[in-house]
């Protein structure tokens, strides 16, 4: 109704005019947290990977020590000397020469925490010297440093991605002016939930709430990815997995403080007080250990709450898999869990046994291990690949000192077992040092033997 009424008019009156002026301030000197933020949001590099590259550049002498919280250069820092090293660069040498000619602008005053100077380029590098990701990090560090010595209106000549967009001409209006109405539209919008956090946003929040340090932040983020609590999706956003969601809900159900940043932040604050001589180390250690001890004991007593949440979301291991081979302890069938990592589970004994990965697992002739009475299994890489028998129990609990976890019967030194290395070993392997060519008893009539150290096969007709 209102839209129709407005459409009847051909002109509109300018009731008020507001003018705003915006400008961008050159950056503070670069510290570790900012490098990780930019690495994720601007360079597409995870914080853990970015710091690995930065540390390698440091050991090669290209940049200063990359783990620092300081954003302020000391008064006696040789800024001119650093700039002179960069004046012959084909990428930013022109801008550096102008600074050296006209005089540098003293970097903005940041925060000096007394650890290490801000991250700074220490010698000139070219694209040909560094690989793709290493060049990205070095390029950003150098451009960031040069930008700190430029005037605010001109620093985007080296940090060009922060420059304003194309100039747009806006008509000049005056108050009470009448302007023609070209079109009238009604736009419909709706609210939507916030998107998943990006790595960069998470780093900012971790710094704000005191979770971790410049050294541990990338480790924490890498850990939750490796443990499958989150996955990295497009835009380097962190999407929680069902495992991560259930884990957090379980902690909240038992002790909400375990997933809040308050405890970690309080510990970090106490550590800072120790560093400044305002708290006693032994007293802080005793107090902190006592808190975590009490929380651990309370958590263990109420672990059923976590179990209940996991049972709702995930199938119990005992209910998974298919009956496969017999357990040597209870003589009941164990279940073969094929989902990676594949393993055997005995629900009667409540024991789980790791298996060789990336191959086919089969029952080996219904034979048994003479040491523990477990049914033998066979691992195979395919019809033309390596294969060997193994005992699920011995594979996880080596029976002899010269065996390690993860070894099959082709490594077993049992003196009389017909499946052991002593019975089926043929000769030393000529391709490697220390390997033995072992006959595969199940490969006949085209007999095959393979080195128990490498995956090369030797067939014997």
VOPAGU-2260 file (C-alpha; in pm, 1 decimal, decimal comma):
REM VOPAGU-2260
SITE   aa  ch    i         X         Y         Z
SITE  UNK   A    0       0,0       0,0       0,0
SITE  UNK   A    1     277,1     239,1      99,0
SITE  UNK   A    2     477,6     139,9    -209,5
SITE  UNK   A    3     188,8     229,5    -437,7
SITE  UNK   A    4     150,4     569,4    -272,8
SITE  UNK   A    5     520,2     649,3    -317,5
SITE  UNK   A    6     510,4     548,0    -683,3
SITE  UNK   A    7     254,6     821,7    -748,5
SITE  UNK   A    8     519,8    1091,6    -689,4
SITE  UNK   A    9     768,3    1201,9    -956,2
SITE  UNK   A   10    1002,3    1405,1    -732,8
SITE  UNK   A   11    1157,1    1384,0    -385,8
SITE  UNK   A   12    1300,8    1651,4    -155,8
SITE  UNK   A   13    1650,6    1629,2       1,8
SITE  UNK   A   14    1580,3    1671,6     373,0
SITE  UNK   A   15    1933,5    1639,7     515,9
SITE  UNK   A   16    2290,3    1571,9     406,4
SITE  UNK   A   17    2554,9    1384,5     608,3
SITE  UNK   A   18    2915,9    1365,4     495,5
SITE  UNK   A   19    3164,6    1118,4     640,1
SITE  UNK   A   20    3537,2    1101,0     579,2
SITE  UNK   A   21    3721,3     772,3     617,8
SITE  UNK   A   22    4089,2     689,7     605,0
SITE  UNK   A   23    4303,6     385,7     673,3
SITE  UNK   A   24    4587,6     390,7     921,9
SITE  UNK   A   25    4911,6     210,7     842,0
SITE  UNK   A   26    4960,1    -109,7    1038,3
SITE  UNK   A   27    5147,8    -157,6    1362,4
SITE  UNK   A   28    5469,2    -357,8    1349,7
SITE  UNK   A   29    5401,0    -726,1    1282,0
SITE  UNK   A   30    5370,8    -984,3    1559,2
SITE  UNK   A   31    5295,7   -1357,4    1550,4
SITE  UNK   A   32    4919,6   -1341,7    1602,6
SITE  UNK   A   33    4872,7   -1091,4    1319,6
SITE  UNK   A   34    5089,9   -1302,3    1088,2
SITE  UNK   A   35    4874,8   -1608,1    1160,9
SITE  UNK   A   36    4555,5   -1409,7    1104,4
SITE  UNK   A   37    4672,9   -1276,3     768,9
SITE  UNK   A   38    4816,7   -1613,9     670,6
SITE  UNK   A   39    4474,0   -1774,7     709,4
SITE  UNK   A   40    4244,1   -1498,3     583,7
SITE  UNK   A   41    4463,6   -1348,0     312,0
SITE  UNK   A   42    4712,7   -1613,0     204,3
SITE  UNK   A   43    4503,4   -1928,0     245,6
SITE  UNK   A   44    4754,0   -2088,9     483,2
SITE  UNK   A   45    4658,0   -2252,3     811,2
SITE  UNK   A   46    4823,7   -2101,1    1121,2
SITE  UNK   A   47    5025,8   -2415,2    1194,2
SITE  UNK   A   48    5156,4   -2434,1     836,3
SITE  UNK   A   49    5222,7   -2058,9     826,6
SITE  UNK   A   50    5433,4   -2077,4    1142,6
SITE  UNK   A   51    5628,9   -2374,8    1010,9
SITE  UNK   A   52    5717,7   -2168,4     703,4
SITE  UNK   A   53    5805,0   -1862,9     915,9
SITE  UNK   A   54    6036,6   -2071,0    1134,6
SITE  UNK   A   55    6209,2   -2209,8     825,7
SITE  UNK   A   56    6257,0   -1857,2     687,4
SITE  UNK   A   57    6404,5   -1758,7    1023,8
SITE  UNK   A   58    6655,6   -2045,6    1028,8
SITE  UNK   A   59    6754,8   -1952,6     671,2
SITE  UNK   A   60    6818,8   -1593,9     779,9
SITE  UNK   A   61    6544,1   -1426,7     576,4
SITE  UNK   A   62    6337,2   -1293,9     869,3
SITE  UNK   A   63    6377,3   -1224,1    1240,8
SITE  UNK   A   64    6247,9   -1457,2    1511,5
SITE  UNK   A   65    5880,2   -1517,6    1421,9
SITE  UNK   A   66    5739,4   -1584,4    1770,1
SITE  UNK   A   67    5677,9   -1250,1    1937,4
SITE  UNK   A   68    5389,6   -1058,1    2091,6
SITE  UNK   A   69    5561,7    -719,4    2052,6
SITE  UNK   A   70    5431,9    -460,4    1803,2
SITE  UNK   A   71    5677,8    -180,3    1884,3
SITE  UNK   A   72    6033,0    -128,0    1760,5
SITE  UNK   A   73    6291,9     -19,3    2019,2
SITE  UNK   A   74    6432,6     331,4    1975,4
SITE  UNK   A   75    6773,7     204,2    1864,2
SITE  UNK   A   76    6639,4     -37,9    1601,1
SITE  UNK   A   77    6815,1      11,6    1265,0
SITE  UNK   A   78    6512,9      69,3    1039,3
SITE  UNK   A   79    6724,9     237,9     772,1
SITE  UNK   A   80    6958,7     -61,1     754,2
SITE  UNK   A   81    6667,2    -299,8     696,1
SITE  UNK   A   82    6524,7     -73,4     423,9
SITE  UNK   A   83    6858,7     -49,1     243,8
SITE  UNK   A   84    6866,0    -427,4     207,1
SITE  UNK   A   85    6534,3    -410,9      21,7
SITE  UNK   A   86    6603,7    -118,7    -215,8
SITE  UNK   A   87    6708,7    -341,8    -507,8
SITE  UNK   A   88    6400,6    -563,8    -496,1
SITE  UNK   A   89    6213,0    -581,7    -829,0
SITE  UNK   A   90    5883,6    -594,1    -636,1
SITE  UNK   A   91    5907,7    -302,9    -390,9
SITE  UNK   A   92    6249,2    -148,5    -452,7
SITE  UNK   A   93    6100,9     172,0    -603,5
SITE  UNK   A   94    5896,4     246,9    -291,2
SITE  UNK   A   95    6193,9     173,4     -62,5
SITE  UNK   A   96    6422,5     408,9    -257,8
SITE  UNK   A   97    6164,5     688,0    -220,4
SITE  UNK   A   98    6156,2     632,6     155,8
SITE  UNK   A   99    6536,6     643,3     177,8
SITE  UNK   A  100    6544,1     961,7     -31,4
SITE  UNK   A  101    6258,3    1150,1     136,5
SITE  UNK   A  102    6305,1    1009,9     487,3
SITE  UNK   A  103    6109,1     740,6     665,2
SITE  UNK   A  104    5805,5     797,1     882,1
SITE  UNK   A  105    5864,6     658,8    1229,8
SITE  UNK   A  106    5648,7     347,2    1288,2
SITE  UNK   A  107    5341,8     380,8    1507,5
SITE  UNK   A  108    5390,0     313,9    1875,4
SITE  UNK   A  109    5270,0     -34,9    1958,0
SITE  UNK   A  110    5303,8    -259,4    2260,8
SITE  UNK   A  111    5639,4    -386,0    2386,6
SITE  UNK   A  112    5601,6    -697,6    2602,4
SITE  UNK   A  113    5976,4    -744,1    2634,8
SITE  UNK   A  114    6015,8   -1067,5    2439,9
SITE  UNK   A  115    6147,7   -1018,1    2083,8
SITE  UNK   A  116    6132,9    -733,8    1828,6
SITE  UNK   A  117    5849,5    -739,7    1572,2
SITE  UNK   A  118    5883,8    -978,5    1277,2
SITE  UNK   A  119    6116,3    -808,9    1026,8
SITE  UNK   A  120    6283,4    -905,2     696,3
SITE  UNK   A  121    6656,6    -956,6     755,3
SITE  UNK   A  122    6782,5    -998,5     399,1
SITE  UNK   A  123    6656,7    -960,6      43,6
SITE  UNK   A  124    6491,8   -1260,6    -125,2
SITE  UNK   A  125    6345,4   -1310,4    -470,1
SITE  UNK   A  126    6063,4   -1526,9    -602,2
SITE  UNK   A  127    6321,0   -1761,3    -756,2
SITE  UNK   A  128    6480,4   -1832,2    -416,3
SITE  UNK   A  129    6164,0   -1931,8    -228,0
SITE  UNK   A  130    5884,2   -2173,1    -309,6
SITE  UNK   A  131    5521,0   -2062,2    -342,3
SITE  UNK   A  132    5405,5   -2061,3      21,0
SITE  UNK   A  133    5741,0   -1944,1     157,1
SITE  UNK   A  134    5735,3   -1651,6     -86,6
SITE  UNK   A  135    5381,5   -1558,2      23,5
SITE  UNK   A  136    5491,8   -1533,8     386,0
SITE  UNK   A  137    5815,5   -1347,3     307,7
SITE  UNK   A  138    5637,2   -1113,0      66,4
SITE  UNK   A  139    5376,8   -1021,8     326,5
SITE  UNK   A  140    5629,3    -973,2     609,7
SITE  UNK   A  141    5842,7    -743,1     394,7
SITE  UNK   A  142    5552,1    -537,5     258,3
SITE  UNK   A  143    5410,3    -505,9     610,1
SITE  UNK   A  144    5743,8    -375,9     740,6
SITE  UNK   A  145    5780,3    -121,3     458,7
SITE  UNK   A  146    5420,9      -5,1     514,7
SITE  UNK   A  147    5497,5      75,6     880,6
SITE  UNK   A  148    5754,1     335,7     763,7
SITE  UNK   A  149    5523,3     511,5     514,0
SITE  UNK   A  150    5270,3     789,6     564,6
SITE  UNK   A  151    4913,9     679,7     640,5
SITE  UNK   A  152    4769,7     797,9     307,7
SITE  UNK   A  153    5042,3     624,0     107,9
SITE  UNK   A  154    5109,9     289,5     271,4
SITE  UNK   A  155    4875,9     108,4      30,5
SITE  UNK   A  156    5134,6     151,8    -244,9
SITE  UNK   A  157    5306,2    -156,0     -96,8
SITE  UNK   A  158    5001,8    -316,0      71,8
SITE  UNK   A  159    4794,6    -263,6    -242,2
SITE  UNK   A  160    4519,8    -507,4    -139,2
SITE  UNK   A  161    4414,5    -261,2     133,6
SITE  UNK   A  162    4366,5      28,2    -108,2
SITE  UNK   A  163    4019,1     176,8    -148,8
SITE  UNK   A  164    3814,3      63,6    -447,3
SITE  UNK   A  165    3766,7     256,0    -768,2
SITE  UNK   A  166    3678,3     622,0    -734,8
SITE  UNK   A  167    3306,4     673,7    -765,3
SITE  UNK   A  168    3151,8    1009,2    -846,2
SITE  UNK   A  169    2849,2    1092,7    -634,2
SITE  UNK   A  170    2623,0    1381,8    -739,5
SITE  UNK   A  171    2638,2    1690,9    -518,5
SITE  UNK   A  172    2312,6    1753,7    -335,4
SITE  UNK   A  173    2189,8    2055,6    -142,9
SITE  UNK   A  174    1931,5    2072,6     132,6
SITE  UNK   A  175    1568,1    2114,9      10,9
SITE  UNK   A  176    1674,4    2030,2    -344,3
SITE  UNK   A  177    1412,9    1847,7    -554,7
SITE  UNK   A  178    1537,6    1539,4    -741,1
SITE  UNK   A  179    1359,0    1317,2    -991,9
SITE  UNK   A  180    1248,7     969,1    -877,6
SITE  UNK   A  181    1369,0     711,4   -1127,3
SITE  UNK   A  182    1236,1     393,5    -964,7
SITE  UNK   A  183    1083,1     267,8    -640,2
SITE  UNK   A  184    1144,3     -89,9    -516,3
SITE  UNK   A  185    1049,6    -293,1    -211,9
SITE  UNK   A  186    1334,6    -520,3    -102,1
SITE  UNK   A  187    1262,8    -823,7     114,9
SITE  UNK   A  188    1534,1    -963,7     342,8
SITE  UNK   A  189    1549,3   -1214,3     623,8
SITE  UNK   A  190    1787,8   -1279,1     907,4
SITE  UNK   A  191    2016,1   -1580,7     896,4
SITE  UNK   A  192    2233,9   -1751,6    1156,6
SITE  UNK   A  193    2600,5   -1651,4    1176,0
SITE  UNK   A  194    2843,5   -1852,0     964,8
SITE  UNK   A  195    3109,2   -2080,6    1107,8
SITE  UNK   A  196    3416,1   -1910,5    1252,6
SITE  UNK   A  197    3714,4   -1866,1    1024,9
SITE  UNK   A  198    4062,0   -1952,4    1150,3
SITE  UNK   A  199    4139,7   -1582,0    1154,4
SITE  UNK   A  200    3834,0   -1504,1    1369,3
SITE  UNK   A  201    3917,8   -1790,8    1604,5
SITE  UNK   A  202    4274,5   -1662,7    1647,7
SITE  UNK   A  203    4135,6   -1318,0    1735,5
SITE  UNK   A  204    3897,7   -1465,9    1994,0
SITE  UNK   A  205    4170,5   -1686,8    2142,9
SITE  UNK   A  206    4394,2   -1383,3    2186,1
SITE  UNK   A  207    4106,9   -1181,8    2335,1
SITE  UNK   A  208    4014,6   -1449,0    2591,6
SITE  UNK   A  209    4372,8   -1548,6    2675,3
SITE  UNK   A  210    4350,5   -1899,8    2530,7
SITE  UNK   A  211    4704,2   -2000,2    2438,1
SITE  UNK   A  212    5007,2   -1795,3    2344,2
SITE  UNK   A  213    5161,6   -1691,4    2016,4
SITE  UNK   A  214    5348,4   -2026,2    2022,4
SITE  UNK   A  215    5058,9   -2252,5    2125,3
SITE  UNK   A  216    4764,6   -2101,5    1932,2
SITE  UNK   A  217    4856,1   -2269,0    1599,8
SITE  UNK   A  218    4917,9   -2598,1    1783,0
SITE  UNK   A  219    4572,6   -2587,5    1946,3
SITE  UNK   A  220    4398,2   -2520,7    1613,9
SITE  UNK   A  221    4597,4   -2793,7    1438,9
SITE  UNK   A  222    4512,0   -3040,2    1718,5
SITE  UNK   A  223    4135,5   -2994,6    1694,4
SITE  UNK   A  224    4162,6   -3053,4    1318,8
SITE  UNK   A  225    4376,7   -3366,7    1351,3
SITE  UNK   A  226    4151,3   -3508,6    1623,0
SITE  UNK   A  227    3849,5   -3465,4    1393,8
SITE  UNK   A  228    3670,6   -3220,3    1622,9
SITE  UNK   A  229    3641,3   -2972,4    1332,4
SITE  UNK   A  230    3701,9   -2977,3     958,0
SITE  UNK   A  231    3830,8   -2696,5     736,8
SITE  UNK   A  232    3566,5   -2594,3     479,9
SITE  UNK   A  233    3567,9   -2326,9     209,9
SITE  UNK   A  234    3697,6   -1987,7     317,0
SITE  UNK   A  235    3907,8   -2164,7     582,5
SITE  UNK   A  236    3606,8   -2184,0     811,5
SITE  UNK   A  237    3602,2   -2436,9    1096,3
SITE  UNK   A  238    3296,0   -2661,5    1085,7
SITE  UNK   A  239    3242,5   -2868,5    1401,8
SITE  UNK   A  240    3207,7   -3243,8    1342,3
SITE  UNK   A  241    2952,1   -3462,3    1523,2
SITE  UNK   A  242    3239,2   -3585,3    1742,2
SITE  UNK   A  243    3340,8   -3229,4    1835,3
SITE  UNK   A  244    2981,4   -3123,9    1906,8
SITE  UNK   A  245    2912,4   -3425,5    2130,2
SITE  UNK   A  246    3241,9   -3374,7    2312,3
SITE  UNK   A  247    3160,8   -3010,8    2395,6
SITE  UNK   A  248    2804,7   -3098,5    2499,2
SITE  UNK   A  249    2943,4   -3372,6    2723,2
SITE  UNK   A  250    3182,3   -3131,9    2895,2
SITE  UNK   A  251    2901,3   -2880,4    2939,0
SITE  UNK   A  252    2680,5   -3145,2    3094,1
SITE  UNK   A  253    2944,0   -3253,8    3347,5
SITE  UNK   A  254    3142,8   -2933,9    3413,4
SITE  UNK   A  255    3070,4   -2630,0    3190,7
SITE  UNK   A  256    3387,7   -2456,8    3311,0
SITE  UNK   A  257    3595,2   -2712,4    3118,6
SITE  UNK   A  258    3488,7   -2560,8    2785,1
SITE  UNK   A  259    3486,0   -2197,1    2892,3
SITE  UNK   A  260    3795,5   -1980,1    2842,9
SITE  UNK   A  261    3793,4   -1857,5    3203,4
SITE  UNK   A  262    4012,9   -2131,7    3350,9
SITE  UNK   A  263    4281,2   -2112,5    3083,9
SITE  UNK   A  264    4273,8   -1733,9    3089,6
SITE  UNK   A  265    4318,8   -1732,1    3467,2
SITE  UNK   A  266    4620,7   -1962,6    3439,0
SITE  UNK   A  267    4777,1   -1742,6    3169,2
SITE  UNK   A  268    4722,2   -1438,3    3390,9
SITE  UNK   A  269    4899,8   -1609,4    3680,5
SITE  UNK   A  270    5190,2   -1700,9    3450,7
SITE  UNK   A  271    5222,8   -1335,6    3348,8
SITE  UNK   A  272    5231,7   -1236,3    3716,0
SITE  UNK   A  273    5511,7   -1489,1    3773,8
SITE  UNK   A  274    5704,2   -1346,0    3477,3
SITE  UNK   A  275    5677,9    -996,2    3628,0
SITE  UNK   A  276    5777,1   -1114,2    3976,1
SITE  UNK   A  277    5432,6   -1044,8    4121,3
SITE  UNK   A  278    5341,0   -1406,4    4205,4
SITE  UNK   A  279    5522,6   -1703,6    4356,8
SITE  UNK   A  280    5582,9   -1988,8    4112,7
SITE  UNK   A  281    5545,2   -2271,6    4366,4
SITE  UNK   A  282    5223,5   -2127,8    4508,8
SITE  UNK   A  283    5068,8   -2083,3    4163,4
SITE  UNK   A  284    5173,4   -2433,9    4057,4
SITE  UNK   A  285    5030,2   -2594,3    4373,1
SITE  UNK   A  286    4703,3   -2401,5    4343,7
SITE  UNK   A  287    4659,7   -2477,3    3971,5
SITE  UNK   A  288    4739,5   -2848,7    4005,2
SITE  UNK   A  289    4491,6   -2879,3    4291,4
SITE  UNK   A  290    4215,3   -2719,1    4081,8
SITE  UNK   A  291    4277,7   -2950,0    3784,4
SITE  UNK   A  292    4304,9   -3253,7    4012,5
SITE  UNK   A  293    3966,8   -3182,9    4170,0
SITE  UNK   A  294    3806,2   -3121,6    3831,5
SITE  UNK   A  295    3953,4   -3442,3    3690,0
SITE  UNK   A  296    3825,4   -3648,6    3982,5
SITE  UNK   A  297    3478,7   -3493,5    3950,7
SITE  UNK   A  298    3478,8   -3558,3    3575,1
SITE  UNK   A  299    3572,7   -3925,2    3618,9
SITE  UNK   A  300    3296,7   -3976,6    3876,1
SITE  UNK   A  301    3038,4   -3833,6    3633,7
SITE  UNK   A  302    3171,2   -3982,0    3308,7
SITE  UNK   A  303    2837,7   -4160,2    3254,3
SITE  UNK   A  304    2694,3   -3831,2    3132,7
SITE  UNK   A  305    2949,8   -3823,6    2850,7
SITE  UNK   A  306    2887,2   -4190,2    2767,7
SITE  UNK   A  307    2513,9   -4129,9    2734,6
SITE  UNK   A  308    2562,5   -3851,5    2481,6
SITE  UNK   A  309    2806,8   -4059,2    2276,4
SITE  UNK   A  310    2570,3   -4358,9    2272,4
SITE  UNK   A  311    2293,3   -4141,7    2128,5
SITE  UNK   A  312    2511,5   -4014,6    1843,3
SITE  UNK   A  313    2752,1   -4301,4    1775,4
SITE  UNK   A  314    2709,0   -4677,8    1759,1
SITE  UNK   A  315    2893,1   -4864,2    2036,0
SITE  UNK   A  316    3199,5   -5051,4    1907,5
SITE  UNK   A  317    3050,7   -5381,6    2029,2
SITE  UNK   A  318    2746,8   -5327,7    1802,9
SITE  UNK   A  319    2958,6   -5249,7    1496,8
SITE  UNK   A  320    3127,7   -5475,0    1245,9
SITE  UNK   A  321    3076,9   -5836,4    1144,6
SITE  UNK   A  322    3172,9   -6160,4    1316,0
SITE  UNK   A  323    3509,5   -6262,4    1176,7
SITE  UNK   A  324    3768,1   -6467,9    1368,5
SITE  UNK   A  325    3787,5   -6626,1    1712,9
SITE  UNK   A  326    3943,4   -6462,3    2017,6
SITE  UNK   A  327    4220,1   -6667,4    2177,5
SITE  UNK   A  328    4106,3   -6573,7    2527,6
SITE  UNK   A  329    3730,3   -6641,9    2529,6
SITE  UNK   A  330    3700,4   -6848,2    2206,9
SITE  UNK   A  331    3411,5   -6631,0    2091,0
SITE  UNK   A  332    3401,4   -6454,6    1755,6
SITE  UNK   A  333    3554,4   -6110,0    1735,6
SITE  UNK   A  334    3403,7   -5842,2    1511,9
SITE  UNK   A  335    3591,5   -5688,9    1220,4
SITE  UNK   A  336    3544,7   -5308,7    1215,0
SITE  UNK   A  337    3618,8   -5205,2     855,5
SITE  UNK   A  338    3589,0   -4828,2     901,2
SITE  UNK   A  339    3930,7   -4664,4     923,5
SITE  UNK   A  340    4130,0   -4734,8    1124,0
SITE  UNK   A  341    4024,9   -5098,1    1077,3
SITE  UNK   A  342    4047,4   -5315,1    1388,4
SITE  UNK   A  343    3916,2   -5627,5    1564,4
SITE  UNK   A  344    3694,0   -5600,1    1870,4
SITE  UNK   A  345    3602,1   -5871,5    2117,4
SITE  UNK   A  346    3285,6   -5764,1    2297,4
SITE  UNK   A  347    3319,0   -6043,3    2554,5
SITE  UNK   A  348    3669,8   -5944,3    2664,0
SITE  UNK   A  349    3610,6   -5577,9    2576,7
SITE  UNK   A  350    3942,8   -5570,4    2392,8
SITE  UNK   A  351    4028,1   -5395,2    2066,9
SITE  UNK   A  352    4315,8   -5499,5    1841,8
SITE  UNK   A  353    4472,2   -5279,2    1574,8
SITE  UNK   A  354    4519,9   -5429,4    1228,4
SITE  UNK   A  355    4745,8   -5357,8     929,2
SITE  UNK   A  356    4589,0   -5077,5     725,0
SITE  UNK   A  357    4526,3   -5015,0     353,8
SITE  UNK   A  358    4476,5   -5376,1     250,7
SITE  UNK   A  359    4242,8   -5676,1     259,0
SITE  UNK   A  360    4199,6   -5874,9     581,0
SITE  UNK   A  361    4097,6   -6241,6     558,8
SITE  UNK   A  362    4096,6   -6548,6     783,8
SITE  UNK   A  363    4417,3   -6746,1     722,1
SITE  UNK   A  364    4315,7   -7111,1     664,6
SITE  UNK   A  365    4144,3   -7121,6    1009,0
SITE  UNK   A  366    4487,6   -7179,6    1160,7
SITE  UNK   A  367    4581,6   -7066,4    1511,6
SITE  UNK   A  368    4881,3   -6898,8    1668,1
SITE  UNK   A  369    5067,5   -7151,9    1887,2
SITE  UNK   A  370    5148,2   -6878,7    2140,6
SITE  UNK   A  371    4803,6   -6739,8    2225,8
SITE  UNK   A  372    4545,9   -6954,2    2037,3
SITE  UNK   A  373    4412,6   -6654,5    1835,3
SITE  UNK   A  374    4300,4   -6738,3    1482,6
SITE  UNK   A  375    4553,5   -6616,6    1227,1
SITE  UNK   A  376    4457,8   -6353,3     972,9
SITE  UNK   A  377    4610,2   -6257,9     638,7
SITE  UNK   A  378    4681,0   -5907,7     509,0
SITE  UNK   A  379    4706,5   -5858,4     133,3
SITE  UNK   A  380    4776,3   -5556,6     -88,0
SITE  UNK   A  381    4597,9   -5726,7    -380,9
SITE  UNK   A  382    4646,5   -6022,1    -614,5
SITE  UNK   A  383    4981,8   -5890,3    -735,9
SITE  UNK   A  384    5085,1   -5724,5    -415,3
SITE  UNK   A  385    5253,8   -5832,1     -95,3
SITE  UNK   A  386    5069,7   -6050,6     157,2
SITE  UNK   A  387    5156,1   -6208,6     489,8
SITE  UNK   A  388    4981,0   -6383,5     781,6
SITE  UNK   A  389    4966,9   -6230,3    1127,6
SITE  UNK   A  390    4823,2   -6294,8    1470,2
SITE  UNK   A  391    4594,4   -6012,1    1596,8
SITE  UNK   A  392    4730,2   -6048,3    1951,1
SITE  UNK   A  393    5099,4   -6069,7    1857,0
SITE  UNK   A  394    5052,7   -5777,8    1616,9
SITE  UNK   A  395    4956,8   -5560,8    1917,1
SITE  UNK   A  396    5160,0   -5738,2    2187,5
SITE  UNK   A  397    5493,5   -5857,7    2041,3
SITE  UNK   A  398    5590,5   -6188,7    2205,0
SITE  UNK   A  399    5967,0   -6152,1    2154,8
SITE  UNK   A  400    6210,0   -5872,4    2233,1
SITE  UNK   A  401    6331,9   -5843,7    1874,3
SITE  UNK   A  402    5975,3   -5778,6    1748,3
SITE  UNK   A  403    5790,5   -5449,1    1747,6
SITE  UNK   A  404    5422,3   -5360,2    1740,4
SITE  UNK   A  405    5275,1   -5388,6    1393,2
SITE  UNK   A  406    5484,0   -5691,3    1283,5
SITE  UNK   A  407    5334,0   -6000,7    1122,7
SITE  UNK   A  408    5437,8   -6365,9    1113,5
SITE  UNK   A  409    5701,8   -6276,4     853,9
SITE  UNK   A  410    5893,7   -6108,9    1139,7
SITE  UNK   A  411    5817,4   -6363,0    1414,9
SITE  UNK   A  412    6123,1   -6552,7    1543,8
SITE  UNK   A  413    5929,9   -6844,4    1699,1
SITE  UNK   A  414    6164,2   -7144,2    1658,2
SITE  UNK   A  415    5902,2   -7406,7    1557,3
SITE  UNK   A  416    5587,6   -7223,5    1435,3
SITE  UNK   A  417    5527,2   -7314,9    1067,5
SITE  UNK   A  418    5418,4   -6956,5     991,6
SITE  UNK   A  419    5721,1   -6778,2    1139,3
SITE  UNK   A  420    6022,6   -6613,5     978,5
SITE  UNK   A  421    6238,5   -6907,7    1088,5
SITE  UNK   A  422    6020,0   -7149,9     891,3
SITE  UNK   A  423    5950,7   -6944,1     578,4
SITE  UNK   A  424    6253,3   -6718,1     544,7
SITE  UNK   A  425    6437,4   -6790,1     218,6
SITE  UNK   A  426    6731,5   -6552,2     186,6
SITE  UNK   A  427    6853,2   -6201,9     255,4
SITE  UNK   A  428    6698,1   -5932,9      41,2
SITE  UNK   A  429    6936,8   -5782,2    -212,5
SITE  UNK   A  430    6733,8   -5460,5    -239,7
SITE  UNK   A  431    6755,6   -5341,8     120,3
SITE  UNK   A  432    6969,0   -5369,2     430,9
SITE  UNK   A  433    6842,1   -5616,0     688,4
SITE  UNK   A  434    6536,7   -5745,0     502,5
SITE  UNK   A  435    6458,0   -6113,1     447,9
SITE  UNK   A  436    6271,0   -6267,3     155,6
SITE  UNK   A  437    5986,6   -6466,8     311,0
SITE  UNK   A  438    5781,1   -6729,0     129,1
SITE  UNK   A  439    5406,5   -6670,8     122,1
SITE  UNK   A  440    5260,2   -7018,6     197,1
SITE  UNK   A  441    4919,9   -6916,7      57,0
SITE  UNK   A  442    5051,4   -6807,6    -282,3
SITE  UNK   A  443    5083,9   -7150,9    -447,6
SITE  UNK   A  444    5091,8   -7288,7    -708,8
SITE  UNK   A  445    5263,9   -6971,7    -836,5
SITE  UNK   A  446    5478,9   -6933,3    -529,8
SITE  UNK   A  447    5565,9   -6583,0    -420,7
SITE  UNK   A  448    5807,3   -6443,9    -170,3
SITE  UNK   A  449    5842,0   -6085,6     -52,7
SITE  UNK   A  450    6082,0   -5881,8     157,7
SITE  UNK   A  451    5953,0   -5832,4     509,2
SITE  UNK   A  452    6089,8   -5474,0     507,8
SITE  UNK   A  453    5978,2   -5333,7     171,8
SITE  UNK   A  454    5679,6   -5386,2     -55,4
SITE  UNK   A  455    5867,7   -5528,6    -353,2
SITE  UNK   A  456    5764,0   -5884,6    -449,6
SITE  UNK   A  457    5975,0   -6161,6    -597,7
SITE  UNK   A  458    5775,5   -6440,7    -764,0
SITE  UNK   A  459    5908,4   -6793,2    -792,4
SITE  UNK   A  460    5751,8   -7011,1   -1064,5
